[in-house]
């Protein structure tokens, strides 16, 4: 069973929050605010924050900026994961990811199913890794962001979480690059 190993020291992670929306502004970005509050309450640091429109190249460009920024370990995006024509966040993630983390979307939908039933099928939550940076995409609702953070990321972004977590793997995410040299 999963548990916190109190013998390990907490390691704060530097997280960028990306809101994907054609309508949200800094004044009304409740999902972005929720994520910032959750990550800072958990002891992590906000590395950056942005709002971009639902446009695949724009989303991918912002992701690339943070992927190339050594002060960003993780990007958590909210919005654009549905099935309508404007929802292109998963496609933008596919444009930049080197490796997918399919279990993230599967687990998110399982958690969501317990709360909203078969409507959870409409979420295309996704995750991956690019150049040593973790990328997570959550739906745009505050409840979805709460579920994604509280039930998945809160645990996986805590190095004390056992039996394993994403943080302890951070130093090894780029080892394939040195092997290619």
C-alpha positions in Angstrom: 0.0 0.0 0.0 1.2 3.5 -0.8 2.6 5.6 2.0 4.8 8.5 2.9 8.3 7.6 3.9 9.0 10.0 6.8 12.7 9.2 6.7 13.1 11.0 3.3 13.4 14.7 3.1 10.8 16.5 1.0 12.1 17.9 -2.3 10.2 20.8 -3.8 9.5 20.6 -7.5 9.5 23.7 -9.8 6.1 23.6 -11.6 4.7 25.8 -14.4 1.0 26.1 -14.8 -0.5 26.5 -18.3 -4.2 27.4 -18.8 -5.5 26.7 -22.3 -8.6 28.8 -23.0 -10.0 31.3 -25.5 -11.9 33.1 -22.8 -10.1 32.9 -19.4 -8.0 35.8 -18.1 -5.8 36.1 -15.1 -8.8 37.6 -13.3 -11.0 34.6 -13.8 -8.7 31.6 -14.2 -10.1 29.6 -11.3 -8.6 26.3 -12.4 -5.1 27.8 -12.8 -5.5 29.5 -9.4 -6.5 26.2 -7.8 -3.5 24.4 -9.2 -1.2 27.2 -8.0 -2.7 27.1 -4.6 -2.4 23.3 -4.4 1.2 23.1 -5.6 2.4 25.9 -3.3 0.4 24.5 -0.3 2.2 21.2 -0.9 5.6 23.0 -0.7 6.5 23.1 -4.4 7.4 26.4 -6.2 5.6 28.0 -9.0 8.2 28.3 -11.8 5.9 30.1 -14.3 2.3 30.6 -15.3 0.6 31.5 -18.6 -2.7 31.5 -20.3 -2.7 30.6 -24.0 -5.6 30.2 -26.5 -6.8 26.9 -27.8 -4.4 26.7 -30.7 -2.2 23.7 -31.2 1.0 25.5 -32.3 0.6 28.2 -29.6 0.3 25.5 -26.9 3.2 23.5 -28.3 5.4 26.6 -28.5 4.7 27.5 -24.8 5.4 23.9 -23.8 8.7 24.0 -25.7 9.7 27.2 -23.9 9.2 25.6 -20.5 10.7 22.3 -21.7 13.9 24.2 -22.6 13.9 26.2 -19.3 16.1 24.5 -16.7 14.1 26.1 -13.9 11.0 24.1 -14.9 10.7 20.5 -13.8 7.0 19.9 -14.4 4.3 21.6 -16.5 0.6 21.1 -15.5 -1.8 22.3 -18.1 -5.5 22.8 -17.6 -8.1 23.0 -20.4 -8.4 21.9 -24.0 -8.7 18.2 -23.3 -12.2 17.6 -24.5 -13.5 16.3 -27.8 -14.7 19.5 -29.5 -13.0 21.1 -32.4 -11.2 23.6 -30.3 -9.8 21.1 -27.9 -6.3 20.5 -29.1 -4.1 20.2 -25.9 -3.5 16.4 -26.3 -2.4 17.0 -29.9 0.0 19.8 -28.8 1.4 17.5 -26.1 1.9 14.8 -28.8 3.9 17.3 -30.8 6.4 17.8 -28.0 6.5 14.6 -25.9 9.3 12.1 -26.3 7.5 9.6 -24.1 3.9 9.2 -23.2 2.7 8.3 -19.7 -0.6 6.6 -20.7 -1.4 5.5 -17.2 -1.9 9.1 -16.2 -5.0 9.6 -18.4 -6.3 6.1 -17.6 -6.0 6.8 -13.9 -7.5 10.2 -14.2 -10.5 8.8 -16.0 -10.9 6.0 -13.4 -11.0 8.6 -10.6 -13.3 10.8 -12.6 -15.6 7.9 -13.4 -16.2 7.4 -9.7 -17.5 11.0 -9.5 -19.2 11.7 -12.9 -19.8 8.3 -14.4 -19.5 7.7 -18.1 -19.1 11.4 -18.7 -15.4 10.8 -17.8 -15.0 9.4 -21.3 -15.1 13.0 -22.6 -11.7 13.7 -21.0 -8.5 13.2 -22.9 -6.3 14.0 -20.0 -2.8 13.0 -20.9 0.9 13.1 -19.8 4.4 12.7 -21.1 8.0 13.6 -20.8 10.1 15.8 -23.0 13.8 16.7 -22.4 13.6 15.8 -18.7 10.4 17.7 -18.1 7.2 16.1 -17.0 4.0 17.3 -18.8 0.5 16.7 -17.5 -2.7 17.9 -19.1 -5.9 18.1 -17.1 -9.4 19.2 -18.1 -10.3 22.8 -17.5 -12.8 22.5 -14.7 -11.8 23.2 -11.1 -13.2 19.8 -10.0 -11.1 18.0 -12.6 -8.0 20.0 -11.5 -8.7 19.2 -7.9 -9.1 15.5 -8.7 -5.9 15.4 -10.8 -3.9 17.2 -8.2 -5.3 15.7 -5.0 -5.6 12.1 -6.2 -2.6 11.8 -8.5 0.0 14.6 -8.7 0.0 15.4 -5.0 1.4 11.9 -4.4 3.5 11.4 -7.5 5.3 14.7 -7.1 6.3 13.9 -3.5 9.6 12.2 -3.4 8.6 10.6 -0.1 5.7 8.7 -1.7 6.3 5.0 -1.7 6.7 2.6 -3.3 7.7 5.0 -6.1 7.1 8.5 -7.5 7.9 10.7 -10.5 10.3 13.0 -8.5 12.9 10.3 -7.8 13.1 9.7 -11.6 13.8 13.3 -12.5 17.6 12.9 -12.6 17.3 9.9 -14.9 14.8 11.3 -17.5 17.5 12.5 -19.8 20.0 9.6 -19.5 19.1 8.4 -23.0 20.6 11.7 -24.4 24.0 11.1 -22.9 23.9 7.5 -24.3 23.3 8.8 -27.8 26.4 11.1 -27.7 
